[in-house]
Amino acid sequence: KPNGFSELGCYEFTIEDNGIGMSPEFQKIMFDPFSRADDHRTTRVQGTGLGMAISRNIVNLMNGNIKVDSTLHKGTRITVTIYLELQEKEKEQDKNLMNLPFWLWMMIRHAVKVQLPH
């Protein structure tokens, strides 16, 4: 996606479902740690309520944004926008990171800027 900065690429990832959706009240707190929707359909679903808080923190570390569009009983669309440094060729450190889980690779490569030993 064009962004006006030649050294950065703008990437948007959209996740969409036609599930139970979220109430406007829950959308206001959904990024708070340990928040869970109070809905009889989700009481049997295990979880800590940390997933969205962690996701937002990772995206914020990458100078990105998360947008949520949800309608109760209709579904949810979540769009994550991040800006990443463009590379002309693959760096050696990237080859060392390829076997890591994607989320960890993204944190190391683009947020933390760790130099790995060769």
Jmol script that loads the backbone (N, CA, C; Angstrom):
load data "model"
ATOM      1  N   LYS A   1       0.850  -1.174   0.000  1.00  0.00           N
ATOM      2  CA  LYS A   1       0.000   0.000   0.000  1.00  0.00           C
ATOM      3  C   LYS A   1       0.899   1.241   0.000  1.00  0.00           C
ATOM      4  N   PRO A   2       0.675   2.197  -0.881  1.00  0.00           N
ATOM      5  CA  PRO A   2       1.496   3.414  -0.893  1.00  0.00           C
ATOM      6  C   PRO A   2       1.339   4.181   0.416  1.00  0.00           C
ATOM      7  N   ASN A   3       2.461   4.793   0.890  1.00  0.00           N
ATOM      8  CA  ASN A   3       2.386   5.515   2.154  1.00  0.00           C
ATOM      9  C   ASN A   3       3.117   6.845   2.155  1.00  0.00           C
ATOM     10  N   GLY A   4       3.792   7.219   1.081  1.00  0.00           N
ATOM     11  CA  GLY A   4       4.479   8.494   1.028  1.00  0.00           C
ATOM     12  C   GLY A   4       5.902   8.467   1.546  1.00  0.00           C
ATOM     13  N   PHE A   5       6.371   7.347   2.077  1.00  0.00           N
ATOM     14  CA  PHE A   5       7.735   7.223   2.556  1.00  0.00           C
ATOM     15  C   PHE A   5       8.419   6.132   1.747  1.00  0.00           C
ATOM     16  N   SER A   6       9.434   6.497   0.972  1.00  0.00           N
ATOM     17  CA  SER A   6      10.053   5.523   0.072  1.00  0.00           C
ATOM     18  C   SER A   6      10.816   4.438   0.811  1.00  0.00           C
ATOM     19  N   GLU A   7      11.251   4.695   2.057  1.00  0.00           N
ATOM     20  CA  GLU A   7      12.022   3.693   2.782  1.00  0.00           C
ATOM     21  C   GLU A   7      11.151   2.755   3.623  1.00  0.00           C
ATOM     22  N   LEU A   8       9.844   3.018   3.656  1.00  0.00           N
ATOM     23  CA  LEU A   8       8.935   2.180   4.435  1.00  0.00           C
ATOM     24  C   LEU A   8       7.846   1.590   3.553  1.00  0.00           C
ATOM     25  N   GLY A   9       7.486   0.358   3.853  1.00  0.00           N
ATOM     26  CA  GLY A   9       6.344  -0.267   3.203  1.00  0.00           C
ATOM     27  C   GLY A   9       5.186  -0.324   4.183  1.00  0.00           C
ATOM     28  N   CYS A  10       3.996  -0.019   3.723  1.00  0.00           N
ATOM     29  CA  CYS A  10       2.801  -0.077   4.568  1.00  0.00           C
ATOM     30  C   CYS A  10       2.084  -1.390   4.278  1.00  0.00           C
ATOM     31  N   TYR A  11       1.891  -2.184   5.312  1.00  0.00           N
ATOM     32  CA  TYR A  11       1.250  -3.483   5.168  1.00  0.00           C
ATOM     33  C   TYR A  11      -0.030  -3.503   5.990  1.00  0.00           C
ATOM     34  N   GLU A  12      -1.109  -3.961   5.377  1.00  0.00           N
ATOM     35  CA  GLU A  12      -2.381  -4.110   6.077  1.00  0.00           C
ATOM     36  C   GLU A  12      -2.792  -5.574   6.049  1.00  0.00           C
ATOM     37  N   PHE A  13      -3.145  -6.076   7.223  1.00  0.00           N
ATOM     38  CA  PHE A  13      -3.632  -7.440   7.372  1.00  0.00           C
ATOM     39  C   PHE A  13      -5.054  -7.346   7.909  1.00  0.00           C
ATOM     40  N   THR A  14      -5.993  -7.971   7.227  1.00  0.00           N
ATOM     41  CA  THR A  14      -7.384  -7.928   7.653  1.00  0.00           C
ATOM     42  C   THR A  14      -7.862  -9.332   7.989  1.00  0.00           C
ATOM     43  N   ILE A  15      -8.448  -9.449   9.162  1.00  0.00           N
ATOM     44  CA  ILE A  15      -9.038 -10.705   9.618  1.00  0.00           C
ATOM     45  C   ILE A  15     -10.527 -10.432   9.782  1.00  0.00           C
ATOM     46  N   GLU A  16     -11.346 -11.265   9.143  1.00  0.00           N
ATOM     47  CA  GLU A  16     -12.785 -11.017   9.163  1.00  0.00           C
ATOM     48  C   GLU A  16     -13.534 -12.325   9.391  1.00  0.00           C
ATOM     49  N   ASP A  17     -14.603 -12.251  10.169  1.00  0.00           N
ATOM     50  CA  ASP A  17     -15.456 -13.423  10.343  1.00  0.00           C
ATOM     51  C   ASP A  17     -16.919 -12.998  10.344  1.00  0.00           C
ATOM     52  N   ASN A  18     -17.777 -13.986  10.271  1.00  0.00           N
ATOM     53  CA  ASN A  18     -19.219 -13.716  10.344  1.00  0.00           C
ATOM     54  C   ASN A  18     -19.785 -14.390  11.590  1.00  0.00           C
ATOM     55  N   GLY A  19     -19.014 -14.299  12.672  1.00  0.00           N
ATOM     56  CA  GLY A  19     -19.382 -14.948  13.927  1.00  0.00           C
ATOM     57  C   GLY A  19     -20.324 -14.120  14.775  1.00  0.00           C
ATOM     58  N   ILE A  20     -20.148 -14.216  16.090  1.00  0.00           N
ATOM     59  CA  ILE A  20     -21.095 -13.604  17.026  1.00  0.00           C
ATOM     60  C   ILE A  20     -20.905 -12.102  17.172  1.00  0.00           C
ATOM     61  N   GLY A  21     -19.791 -11.567  16.709  1.00  0.00           N
ATOM     62  CA  GLY A  21     -19.555 -10.134  16.824  1.00  0.00           C
ATOM     63  C   GLY A  21     -19.321  -9.709  18.266  1.00  0.00           C
ATOM     64  N   MET A  22     -19.135  -8.414  18.455  1.00  0.00           N
ATOM     65  CA  MET A  22     -18.872  -7.868  19.787  1.00  0.00           C
ATOM     66  C   MET A  22     -19.781  -6.672  20.040  1.00  0.00           C
ATOM     67  N   SER A  23     -20.195  -6.545  21.279  1.00  0.00           N
ATOM     68  CA  SER A  23     -21.030  -5.403  21.656  1.00  0.00           C
ATOM     69  C   SER A  23     -20.181  -4.135  21.664  1.00  0.00           C
ATOM     70  N   PRO A  24     -20.813  -2.980  21.472  1.00  0.00           N
ATOM     71  CA  PRO A  24     -20.070  -1.715  21.564  1.00  0.00           C
ATOM     72  C   PRO A  24     -19.395  -1.543  22.932  1.00  0.00           C
ATOM     73  N   GLU A  25     -20.028  -2.019  23.990  1.00  0.00           N
ATOM     74  CA  GLU A  25     -19.457  -1.911  25.332  1.00  0.00           C
ATOM     75  C   GLU A  25     -18.168  -2.717  25.442  1.00  0.00           C
ATOM     76  N   PHE A  26     -18.171  -3.946  24.907  1.00  0.00           N
ATOM     77  CA  PHE A  26     -16.970  -4.770  24.982  1.00  0.00           C
ATOM     78  C   PHE A  26     -15.863  -4.208  24.100  1.00  0.00           C
ATOM     79  N   GLN A  27     -16.212  -3.636  22.965  1.00  0.00           N
ATOM     80  CA  GLN A  27     -15.195  -3.065  22.084  1.00  0.00           C
ATOM     81  C   GLN A  27     -14.401  -1.966  22.783  1.00  0.00           C
ATOM     82  N   LYS A  28     -15.021  -1.269  23.723  1.00  0.00           N
ATOM     83  CA  LYS A  28     -14.331  -0.203  24.454  1.00  0.00           C
ATOM     84  C   LYS A  28     -13.249  -0.745  25.382  1.00  0.00           C
ATOM     85  N   ILE A  29     -13.397  -1.997  25.834  1.00  0.00           N
ATOM     86  CA  ILE A  29     -12.443  -2.567  26.797  1.00  0.00           C
ATOM     87  C   ILE A  29     -11.698  -3.775  26.248  1.00  0.00           C
ATOM     88  N   MET A  30     -11.903  -4.119  25.008  1.00  0.00           N
ATOM     89  CA  MET A  30     -11.357  -5.371  24.481  1.00  0.00           C
ATOM     90  C   MET A  30      -9.836  -5.443  24.502  1.00  0.00           C
ATOM     91  N   PHE A  31      -9.150  -4.296  24.538  1.00  0.00           N
ATOM     92  CA  PHE A  31      -7.692  -4.300  24.585  1.00  0.00           C
ATOM     93  C   PHE A  31      -7.158  -4.241  26.011  1.00  0.00           C
ATOM     94  N   ASP A  32      -8.036  -4.165  27.002  1.00  0.00           N
ATOM     95  CA  ASP A  32      -7.614  -4.178  28.401  1.00  0.00           C
ATOM     96  C   ASP A  32      -7.205  -5.599  28.783  1.00  0.00           C
ATOM     97  N   PRO A  33      -6.087  -5.748  29.525  1.00  0.00           N
ATOM     98  CA  PRO A  33      -5.681  -7.090  29.949  1.00  0.00           C
ATOM     99  C   PRO A  33      -6.783  -7.784  30.745  1.00  0.00           C
ATOM    100  N   PHE A  34      -6.960  -9.048  30.487  1.00  0.00           N
ATOM    101  CA  PHE A  34      -7.907  -9.940  31.158  1.00  0.00           C
ATOM    102  C   PHE A  34      -9.371  -9.634  30.850  1.00  0.00           C
ATOM    103  N   SER A  35      -9.636  -8.833  29.822  1.00  0.00           N
ATOM    104  CA  SER A  35     -11.036  -8.557  29.472  1.00  0.00           C
ATOM    105  C   SER A  35     -11.575  -9.683  28.598  1.00  0.00           C
ATOM    106  N   ARG A  36     -12.785 -10.096  28.912  1.00  0.00           N
ATOM    107  CA  ARG A  36     -13.470 -11.136  28.150  1.00  0.00           C
ATOM    108  C   ARG A  36     -14.918 -10.733  27.984  1.00  0.00           C
ATOM    109  N   ALA A  37     -15.467 -11.066  26.834  1.00  0.00           N
ATOM    110  CA  ALA A  37     -16.872 -10.745  26.579  1.00  0.00           C
ATOM    111  C   ALA A  37     -17.754 -11.519  27.545  1.00  0.00           C
ATOM    112  N   ASP A  38     -18.749 -10.859  28.080  1.00  0.00           N
ATOM    113  CA  ASP A  38     -19.697 -11.498  28.991  1.00  0.00           C
ATOM    114  C   ASP A  38     -20.879 -11.979  28.158  1.00  0.00           C
ATOM    115  N   ASP A  39     -20.726 -13.175  27.609  1.00  0.00           N
ATOM    116  CA  ASP A  39     -21.724 -13.704  26.684  1.00  0.00           C
ATOM    117  C   ASP A  39     -21.866 -15.197  26.949  1.00  0.00           C
ATOM    118  N   HIS A  40     -23.079 -15.674  27.031  1.00  0.00           N
ATOM    119  CA  HIS A  40     -23.306 -17.095  27.335  1.00  0.00           C
ATOM    120  C   HIS A  40     -22.689 -18.019  26.283  1.00  0.00           C
ATOM    121  N   ARG A  41     -22.465 -17.531  25.069  1.00  0.00           N
ATOM    122  CA  ARG A  41     -21.881 -18.370  24.012  1.00  0.00           C
ATOM    123  C   ARG A  41     -20.383 -18.562  24.180  1.00  0.00           C
ATOM    124  N   THR A  42     -19.746 -17.726  24.994  1.00  0.00           N
ATOM    125  CA  THR A  42     -18.297 -17.833  25.156  1.00  0.00           C
ATOM    126  C   THR A  42     -17.882 -18.344  26.528  1.00  0.00           C
ATOM    127  N   THR A  43     -18.816 -18.682  27.389  1.00  0.00           N
ATOM    128  CA  THR A  43     -18.455 -19.113  28.742  1.00  0.00           C
ATOM    129  C   THR A  43     -17.687 -20.425  28.745  1.00  0.00           C
ATOM    130  N   ARG A  44     -17.874 -21.251  27.745  1.00  0.00           N
ATOM    131  CA  ARG A  44     -17.171 -22.536  27.687  1.00  0.00           C
ATOM    132  C   ARG A  44     -15.855 -22.435  26.938  1.00  0.00           C
ATOM    133  N   VAL A  45     -15.549 -21.261  26.408  1.00  0.00           N
ATOM    134  CA  VAL A  45     -14.292 -21.044  25.689  1.00  0.00           C
ATOM    135  C   VAL A  45     -13.236 -20.617  26.698  1.00  0.00           C
ATOM    136  N   GLN A  46     -12.143 -21.386  26.746  1.00  0.00           N
ATOM    137  CA  GLN A  46     -11.083 -21.059  27.690  1.00  0.00           C
ATOM    138  C   GLN A  46     -10.216 -19.939  27.137  1.00  0.00           C
ATOM    139  N   GLY A  47      -9.648 -19.178  28.017  1.00  0.00           N
ATOM    140  CA  GLY A  47      -8.742 -18.102  27.637  1.00  0.00           C
ATOM    141  C   GLY A  47      -8.531 -17.170  28.807  1.00  0.00           C
ATOM    142  N   THR A  48      -7.472 -16.388  28.705  1.00  0.00           N
ATOM    143  CA  THR A  48      -7.136 -15.469  29.791  1.00  0.00           C
ATOM    144  C   THR A  48      -7.622 -14.054  29.537  1.00  0.00           C
ATOM    145  N   GLY A  49      -7.965 -13.737  28.304  1.00  0.00           N
ATOM    146  CA  GLY A  49      -8.331 -12.369  27.977  1.00  0.00           C
ATOM    147  C   GLY A  49      -7.122 -11.489  27.727  1.00  0.00           C
ATOM    148  N   LEU A  50      -5.984 -12.113  27.431  1.00  0.00           N
ATOM    149  CA  LEU A  50      -4.760 -11.350  27.180  1.00  0.00           C
ATOM    150  C   LEU A  50      -4.421 -11.216  25.700  1.00  0.00           C
ATOM    151  N   GLY A  51      -5.060 -11.987  24.848  1.00  0.00           N
ATOM    152  CA  GLY A  51      -4.680 -12.028  23.437  1.00  0.00           C
ATOM    153  C   GLY A  51      -4.707 -10.683  22.740  1.00  0.00           C
ATOM    154  N   MET A  52      -5.777  -9.930  22.893  1.00  0.00           N
ATOM    155  CA  MET A  52      -5.878  -8.640  22.203  1.00  0.00           C
ATOM    156  C   MET A  52      -4.957  -7.598  22.836  1.00  0.00           C
ATOM    157  N   ALA A  53      -4.764  -7.650  24.150  1.00  0.00           N
ATOM    158  CA  ALA A  53      -3.842  -6.719  24.810  1.00  0.00           C
ATOM    159  C   ALA A  53      -2.416  -6.950  24.318  1.00  0.00           C
ATOM    160  N   ILE A  54      -2.015  -8.208  24.227  1.00  0.00           N
ATOM    161  CA  ILE A  54      -0.679  -8.535  23.732  1.00  0.00           C
ATOM    162  C   ILE A  54      -0.544  -8.134  22.271  1.00  0.00           C
ATOM    163  N   SER A  55      -1.552  -8.432  21.474  1.00  0.00           N
ATOM    164  CA  SER A  55      -1.516  -8.071  20.049  1.00  0.00           C
ATOM    165  C   SER A  55      -1.363  -6.569  19.868  1.00  0.00           C
ATOM    166  N   ARG A  56      -2.131  -5.794  20.614  1.00  0.00           N
ATOM    167  CA  ARG A  56      -2.038  -4.335  20.490  1.00  0.00           C
ATOM    168  C   ARG A  56      -0.653  -3.843  20.892  1.00  0.00           C
ATOM    169  N   ASN A  57      -0.080  -4.412  21.945  1.00  0.00           N
ATOM    170  CA  ASN A  57       1.252  -3.994  22.375  1.00  0.00           C
ATOM    171  C   ASN A  57       2.304  -4.297  21.321  1.00  0.00           C
ATOM    172  N   ILE A  58       2.215  -5.457  20.684  1.00  0.00           N
ATOM    173  CA  ILE A  58       3.166  -5.794  19.623  1.00  0.00           C
ATOM    174  C   ILE A  58       3.020  -4.828  18.457  1.00  0.00           C
ATOM    175  N   VAL A  59       1.789  -4.574  18.042  1.00  0.00           N
ATOM    176  CA  VAL A  59       1.551  -3.654  16.925  1.00  0.00           C
ATOM    177  C   VAL A  59       2.023  -2.247  17.288  1.00  0.00           C
ATOM    178  N   ASN A  60       1.782  -1.800  18.514  1.00  0.00           N
ATOM    179  CA  ASN A  60       2.256  -0.486  18.944  1.00  0.00           C
ATOM    180  C   ASN A  60       3.776  -0.399  18.924  1.00  0.00           C
ATOM    181  N   LEU A  61       4.455  -1.473  19.333  1.00  0.00           N
ATOM    182  CA  LEU A  61       5.918  -1.499  19.278  1.00  0.00           C
ATOM    183  C   LEU A  61       6.428  -1.323  17.853  1.00  0.00           C
ATOM    184  N   MET A  62       5.621  -1.733  16.899  1.00  0.00           N
ATOM    185  CA  MET A  62       5.994  -1.632  15.488  1.00  0.00           C
ATOM    186  C   MET A  62       5.453  -0.345  14.859  1.00  0.00           C
ATOM    187  N   ASN A  63       5.011   0.604  15.687  1.00  0.00           N
ATOM    188  CA  ASN A  63       4.437   1.872  15.216  1.00  0.00           C
ATOM    189  C   ASN A  63       3.248   1.649  14.293  1.00  0.00           C
ATOM    190  N   GLY A  64       2.451   0.645  14.600  1.00  0.00           N
ATOM    191  CA  GLY A  64       1.289   0.320  13.776  1.00  0.00           C
ATOM    192  C   GLY A  64      -0.015   0.677  14.459  1.00  0.00           C
ATOM    193  N   ASN A  65      -1.087   0.139  13.903  1.00  0.00           N
ATOM    194  CA  ASN A  65      -2.430   0.457  14.372  1.00  0.00           C
ATOM    195  C   ASN A  65      -3.330  -0.769  14.217  1.00  0.00           C
ATOM    196  N   ILE A  66      -4.264  -0.929  15.137  1.00  0.00           N
ATOM    197  CA  ILE A  66      -5.298  -1.960  15.024  1.00  0.00           C
ATOM    198  C   ILE A  66      -6.648  -1.258  14.985  1.00  0.00           C
ATOM    199  N   LYS A  67      -7.437  -1.580  13.964  1.00  0.00           N
ATOM    200  CA  LYS A  67      -8.784  -1.019  13.835  1.00  0.00           C
ATOM    201  C   LYS A  67      -9.783  -2.166  13.944  1.00  0.00           C
ATOM    202  N   VAL A  68     -10.809  -1.976  14.746  1.00  0.00           N
ATOM    203  CA  VAL A  68     -11.825  -3.004  14.957  1.00  0.00           C
ATOM    204  C   VAL A  68     -13.171  -2.478  14.480  1.00  0.00           C
ATOM    205  N   ASP A  69     -13.828  -3.278  13.651  1.00  0.00           N
ATOM    206  CA  ASP A  69     -15.189  -2.971  13.203  1.00  0.00           C
ATOM    207  C   ASP A  69     -16.015  -4.225  13.470  1.00  0.00           C
ATOM    208  N   SER A  70     -16.924  -4.150  14.432  1.00  0.00           N
ATOM    209  CA  SER A  70     -17.694  -5.326  14.817  1.00  0.00           C
ATOM    210  C   SER A  70     -19.144  -4.949  15.073  1.00  0.00           C
ATOM    211  N   THR A  71     -20.028  -5.837  14.662  1.00  0.00           N
ATOM    212  CA  THR A  71     -21.454  -5.676  14.917  1.00  0.00           C
ATOM    213  C   THR A  71     -21.950  -6.944  15.599  1.00  0.00           C
ATOM    214  N   LEU A  72     -22.581  -6.774  16.733  1.00  0.00           N
ATOM    215  CA  LEU A  72     -23.091  -7.911  17.492  1.00  0.00           C
ATOM    216  C   LEU A  72     -24.025  -8.748  16.623  1.00  0.00           C
ATOM    217  N   HIS A  73     -23.835 -10.052  16.643  1.00  0.00           N
ATOM    218  CA  HIS A  73     -24.611 -11.044  15.890  1.00  0.00           C
ATOM    219  C   HIS A  73     -24.338 -11.008  14.384  1.00  0.00           C
ATOM    220  N   LYS A  74     -23.363 -10.228  13.937  1.00  0.00           N
ATOM    221  CA  LYS A  74     -23.057 -10.149  12.496  1.00  0.00           C
ATOM    222  C   LYS A  74     -21.619 -10.552  12.190  1.00  0.00           C
ATOM    223  N   GLY A  75     -20.671 -10.190  13.039  1.00  0.00           N
ATOM    224  CA  GLY A  75     -19.283 -10.529  12.780  1.00  0.00           C
ATOM    225  C   GLY A  75     -18.332  -9.387  13.099  1.00  0.00           C
ATOM    226  N   THR A  76     -17.057  -9.657  12.839  1.00  0.00           N
ATOM    227  CA  THR A  76     -15.990  -8.729  13.203  1.00  0.00           C
ATOM    228  C   THR A  76     -14.967  -8.645  12.087  1.00  0.00           C
ATOM    229  N   ARG A  77     -14.444  -7.447  11.895  1.00  0.00           N
ATOM    230  CA  ARG A  77     -13.313  -7.226  10.984  1.00  0.00           C
ATOM    231  C   ARG A  77     -12.245  -6.477  11.776  1.00  0.00           C
ATOM    232  N   ILE A  78     -11.050  -7.051  11.814  1.00  0.00           N
ATOM    233  CA  ILE A  78      -9.918  -6.414  12.478  1.00  0.00           C
ATOM    234  C   ILE A  78      -8.860  -6.157  11.418  1.00  0.00           C
ATOM    235  N   THR A  79      -8.390  -4.917  11.345  1.00  0.00           N
ATOM    236  CA  THR A  79      -7.358  -4.543  10.384  1.00  0.00           C
ATOM    237  C   THR A  79      -6.134  -4.071  11.154  1.00  0.00           C
ATOM    238  N   VAL A  80      -5.004  -4.704  10.867  1.00  0.00           N
ATOM    239  CA  VAL A  80      -3.727  -4.329  11.465  1.00  0.00           C
ATOM    240  C   VAL A  80      -2.903  -3.654  10.381  1.00  0.00           C
ATOM    241  N   THR A  81      -2.419  -2.451  10.670  1.00  0.00           N
ATOM    242  CA  THR A  81      -1.571  -1.714   9.741  1.00  0.00           C
ATOM    243  C   THR A  81      -0.213  -1.517  10.396  1.00  0.00           C
ATOM    244  N   ILE A  82       0.842  -1.911   9.685  1.00  0.00           N
ATOM    245  CA  ILE A  82       2.200  -1.710  10.189  1.00  0.00           C
ATOM    246  C   ILE A  82       3.071  -1.167   9.065  1.00  0.00           C
ATOM    247  N   TYR A  83       4.100  -0.438   9.455  1.00  0.00           N
ATOM    248  CA  TYR A  83       5.060   0.122   8.509  1.00  0.00           C
ATOM    249  C   TYR A  83       6.393  -0.562   8.748  1.00  0.00           C
ATOM    250  N   LEU A  84       6.921  -1.152   7.688  1.00  0.00           N
ATOM    251  CA  LEU A  84       8.162  -1.904   7.802  1.00  0.00           C
ATOM    252  C   LEU A  84       9.204  -1.335   6.853  1.00  0.00           C
ATOM    253  N   GLU A  85      10.442  -1.389   7.283  1.00  0.00           N
ATOM    254  CA  GLU A  85      11.562  -0.935   6.476  1.00  0.00           C
ATOM    255  C   GLU A  85      11.679  -1.813   5.231  1.00  0.00           C
ATOM    256  N   LEU A  86      11.802  -1.170   4.077  1.00  0.00           N
ATOM    257  CA  LEU A  86      11.977  -1.917   2.835  1.00  0.00           C
ATOM    258  C   LEU A  86      13.421  -2.385   2.719  1.00  0.00           C
ATOM    259  N   GLN A  87      13.609  -3.569   2.197  1.00  0.00           N
ATOM    260  CA  GLN A  87      14.934  -4.140   2.020  1.00  0.00           C
ATOM    261  C   GLN A  87      15.156  -4.448   0.550  1.00  0.00           C
ATOM    262  N   GLU A  88      16.363  -4.149   0.062  1.00  0.00           N
ATOM    263  CA  GLU A  88      16.658  -4.488  -1.330  1.00  0.00           C
ATOM    264  C   GLU A  88      16.998  -5.957  -1.477  1.00  0.00           C
ATOM    265  N   LYS A  89      17.670  -6.508  -0.486  1.00  0.00           N
ATOM    266  CA  LYS A  89      17.959  -7.939  -0.534  1.00  0.00           C
ATOM    267  C   LYS A  89      17.917  -8.497   0.879  1.00  0.00           C
ATOM    268  N   GLU A  90      17.703  -9.777   0.947  1.00  0.00           N
ATOM    269  CA  GLU A  90      17.576 -10.443   2.239  1.00  0.00           C
ATOM    270  C   GLU A  90      18.879 -10.337   3.022  1.00  0.00           C
ATOM    271  N   LYS A  91      18.778  -9.914   4.260  1.00  0.00           N
ATOM    272  CA  LYS A  91      19.947  -9.827   5.119  1.00  0.00           C
ATOM    273  C   LYS A  91      20.254 -11.200   5.707  1.00  0.00           C
ATOM    274  N   GLU A  92      21.507 -11.415   6.036  1.00  0.00           N
ATOM    275  CA  GLU A  92      21.936 -12.688   6.607  1.00  0.00           C
ATOM    276  C   GLU A  92      21.174 -12.999   7.899  1.00  0.00           C
ATOM    277  N   GLN A  93      20.923 -11.965   8.729  1.00  0.00           N
ATOM    278  CA  GLN A  93      20.224 -12.237   9.989  1.00  0.00           C
ATOM    279  C   GLN A  93      18.807 -12.732   9.739  1.00  0.00           C
ATOM    280  N   ASP A  94      18.188 -12.308   8.633  1.00  0.00           N
ATOM    281  CA  ASP A  94      16.844 -12.783   8.324  1.00  0.00           C
ATOM    282  C   ASP A  94      16.838 -14.278   8.060  1.00  0.00           C
ATOM    283  N   LYS A  95      17.887 -14.783   7.441  1.00  0.00           N
ATOM    284  CA  LYS A  95      17.972 -16.220   7.178  1.00  0.00           C
ATOM    285  C   LYS A  95      18.000 -16.998   8.491  1.00  0.00           C
ATOM    286  N   ASN A  96      18.652 -16.431   9.505  1.00  0.00           N
ATOM    287  CA  ASN A  96      18.736 -17.097  10.807  1.00  0.00           C
ATOM    288  C   ASN A  96      17.402 -17.096  11.543  1.00  0.00           C
ATOM    289  N   LEU A  97      16.508 -16.189  11.177  1.00  0.00           N
ATOM    290  CA  LEU A  97      15.231 -16.048  11.874  1.00  0.00           C
ATOM    291  C   LEU A  97      14.094 -16.847  11.244  1.00  0.00           C
ATOM    292  N   MET A  98      14.309 -17.420  10.092  1.00  0.00           N
ATOM    293  CA  MET A  98      13.221 -18.027   9.324  1.00  0.00           C
ATOM    294  C   MET A  98      12.526 -19.190  10.023  1.00  0.00           C
ATOM    295  N   ASN A  99      13.174 -19.865  10.953  1.00  0.00           N
ATOM    296  CA  ASN A  99      12.544 -21.006  11.622  1.00  0.00           C
ATOM    297  C   ASN A  99      11.779 -20.610  12.881  1.00  0.00           C
ATOM    298  N   LEU A 100      11.766 -19.324  13.212  1.00  0.00           N
ATOM    299  CA  LEU A 100      11.030 -18.855  14.386  1.00  0.00           C
ATOM    300  C   LEU A 100       9.555 -18.673  14.051  1.00  0.00           C
ATOM    301  N   PRO A 101       8.681 -18.694  15.062  1.00  0.00           N
ATOM    302  CA  PRO A 101       7.274 -18.352  14.808  1.00  0.00           C
ATOM    303  C   PRO A 101       7.183 -16.939  14.239  1.00  0.00           C
ATOM    304  N   PHE A 102       6.194 -16.721  13.371  1.00  0.00           N
ATOM    305  CA  PHE A 102       6.083 -15.440  12.660  1.00  0.00           C
ATOM    306  C   PHE A 102       6.036 -14.247  13.601  1.00  0.00           C
ATOM    307  N   TRP A 103       5.226 -14.320  14.674  1.00  0.00           N
ATOM    308  CA  TRP A 103       5.096 -13.174  15.585  1.00  0.00           C
ATOM    309  C   TRP A 103       6.420 -12.833  16.238  1.00  0.00           C
ATOM    310  N   LEU A 104       7.218 -13.854  16.593  1.00  0.00           N
ATOM    311  CA  LEU A 104       8.511 -13.608  17.218  1.00  0.00           C
ATOM    312  C   LEU A 104       9.490 -13.039  16.204  1.00  0.00           C
ATOM    313  N   TRP A 105       9.450 -13.560  14.983  1.00  0.00           N
ATOM    314  CA  TRP A 105      10.304 -13.042  13.914  1.00  0.00           C
ATOM    315  C   TRP A 105      10.028 -11.562  13.686  1.00  0.00           C
ATOM    316  N   MET A 106       8.734 -11.189  13.641  1.00  0.00           N
ATOM    317  CA  MET A 106       8.369  -9.791  13.411  1.00  0.00           C
ATOM    318  C   MET A 106       8.878  -8.897  14.542  1.00  0.00           C
ATOM    319  N   MET A 107       8.736  -9.355  15.784  1.00  0.00           N
ATOM    320  CA  MET A 107       9.205  -8.542  16.913  1.00  0.00           C
ATOM    321  C   MET A 107      10.708  -8.335  16.845  1.00  0.00           C
ATOM    322  N   ILE A 108      11.436  -9.401  16.598  1.00  0.00           N
ATOM    323  CA  ILE A 108      12.894  -9.307  16.572  1.00  0.00           C
ATOM    324  C   ILE A 108      13.367  -8.468  15.400  1.00  0.00           C
ATOM    325  N   ARG A 109      12.839  -8.758  14.241  1.00  0.00           N
ATOM    326  CA  ARG A 109      13.334  -8.112  13.026  1.00  0.00           C
ATOM    327  C   ARG A 109      12.959  -6.640  12.944  1.00  0.00           C
ATOM    328  N   HIS A 110      11.745  -6.295  13.314  1.00  0.00           N
ATOM    329  CA  HIS A 110      11.264  -4.948  13.033  1.00  0.00           C
ATOM    330  C   HIS A 110      11.049  -4.066  14.256  1.00  0.00           C
ATOM    331  N   ALA A 111      10.927  -4.621  15.415  1.00  0.00           N
ATOM    332  CA  ALA A 111      10.677  -3.785  16.593  1.00  0.00           C
ATOM    333  C   ALA A 111      11.902  -3.690  17.491  1.00  0.00           C
ATOM    334  N   VAL A 112      12.507  -4.831  17.768  1.00  0.00           N
ATOM    335  CA  VAL A 112      13.599  -4.858  18.719  1.00  0.00           C
ATOM    336  C   VAL A 112      14.942  -4.612  18.044  1.00  0.00           C
ATOM    337  N   LYS A 113      15.069  -4.934  16.754  1.00  0.00           N
ATOM    338  CA  LYS A 113      16.294  -4.739  15.971  1.00  0.00           C
ATOM    339  C   LYS A 113      17.491  -5.449  16.603  1.00  0.00           C
ATOM    340  N   VAL A 114      17.331  -6.712  16.925  1.00  0.00           N
ATOM    341  CA  VAL A 114      18.390  -7.507  17.530  1.00  0.00           C
ATOM    342  C   VAL A 114      19.335  -7.997  16.450  1.00  0.00           C
ATOM    343  N   GLN A 115      20.638  -7.912  16.704  1.00  0.00           N
ATOM    344  CA  GLN A 115      21.635  -8.482  15.807  1.00  0.00           C
ATOM    345  C   GLN A 115      21.967  -9.882  16.317  1.00  0.00           C
ATOM    346  N   LEU A 116      21.729 -10.882  15.497  1.00  0.00           N
ATOM    347  CA  LEU A 116      22.020 -12.253  15.882  1.00  0.00           C
ATOM    348  C   LEU A 116      23.439 -12.620  15.472  1.00  0.00           C
ATOM    349  N   PRO A 117      24.114 -13.481  16.260  1.00  0.00           N
ATOM    350  CA  PRO A 117      25.454 -13.932  15.867  1.00  0.00           C
ATOM    351  C   PRO A 117      25.359 -14.806  14.623  1.00  0.00           C
ATOM    352  N   HIS A 118      26.379 -14.749  13.803  1.00  0.00           N
ATOM    353  CA  HIS A 118      26.391 -15.542  12.553  1.00  0.00           C
ATOM    354  C   HIS A 118      26.861 -16.937  12.812  1.00  0.00           C
TER     355      HIS A 118
END
end "model"
wireframe off; spacefill off
backbone 0.3
color backbone group
